[in-house]
Amino acid sequence: MTIKFGVIGAGRIGKVHSATIAANPKAKLAYIADAMPQAANDLAAKYGAKVASVEEIMKAKDVDAVLIGSPTGFHAEQIQMASNNGKAIMCEKPVSLKVSTIEETLKVVEKNKSTLMIGFNRRFDPNFAEAEKRIRRGDVGAIEIVTVISRDPNPPPAQYVAGSGGIFADMMIHDFDMARFLMGEDFVVVNALGSALVDKAIGEAGDVDTAAVQMQTASGRIAVITNSRRATYGYDQRFEVHGSKGMIHAKNVHNSTVEVLSGAGYVADPIQNFFLERYGQAYANELNTFIAAVESGNRDPKPNGHDGLQAQKLAEAATESWKTGKPVKVS
């Protein structure tokens, strides 16, 4: 069986996923849609695909699966369109910036019994996935504290903030999902702090660039997440899980493992610069997992729509907590 794909969005993430589809012998890149005709034409020409509109892709009889890499505001509508037209769906996070819209969308997916996977690619990073496997195996015993650190090398332009949903929904949402993935349990209360310490213009736009969140599960287990829009040393991506029998952690990935030792100290290569470098393999593993699920008839590959919903609930709770200065319970 060859799974024929329609890709919506020919930007940087669309390019990443298109390369994975083209490299997988069980998949074929059939159509590309993008609001920018030249971007769609260039990507289609590279892989021998056709350019089509979103509507044409959704209705095409020779499309089995749709990959949604469009701007966030279109995700929910396009998931529903794809579901109503019998397509399997892989969608970049988030489904929507509103929990209520995600809930409406998942009702459509459930009604149609559609396959839906949400693009929390970090679950598929080889190091993170291995750590989670060892946690589930019981290597560190009962989990007590999960700590997740995520820092971007540079802040986005302040004008980006207006449509991003804010740091908790745009950046930290990956860490909310990672905390759930590692903990294996949902969180019931969120307490958030935030400041604009990197770029005052971000604060003037109504957002923060430095944030910390504490969360707790019903059983009392704790997670701490810290984010910054500035790390002068590269793309900082780490976590630690402490349990009753010990601790497990995943470190940053450097450009090489070479170190120079001298009287001046230890000198190592920088850590990788940004998400396309750091998570290149994770993106490939993610999409290949989706392709395997569609081929096997698995209608519930993880992370699924529920995972997307829970991450957005945490993002909304964190945003409310930051604004009110009070802990917020999560339904």
Secondary structure, DSSP 4 states (H G I P E B T S, - for coil): --EEEEEE--SHHHHHHHHHHHH-TTEEEEEEE-SSHHHHHHHHHHHT-EE--HHHHHH-TT--EEEE-S-GGGHHHHHHHHHHTT-EEEEESPS-SSHHHHHHHHHHHHHHT--EEEE-GGGGSHHHHHHHHHHHHTTT-SEEEEEEEEE-SSPPPHHHHTTT--HHHHTTHHHHHHHHHHH-S-EEEEEEEEE--S-HHHHHTT--SEEEEEEEETT--EEEEEEES--TTS-EEEEEEEETTEEEEE-PPBS-S-EEEETTEEEEPPBP-SHHHHTHHHHHHHHHHHHHHHHHT-S-PSS-HHHHHHHHHHHHHHHHHHHHTS-EE--
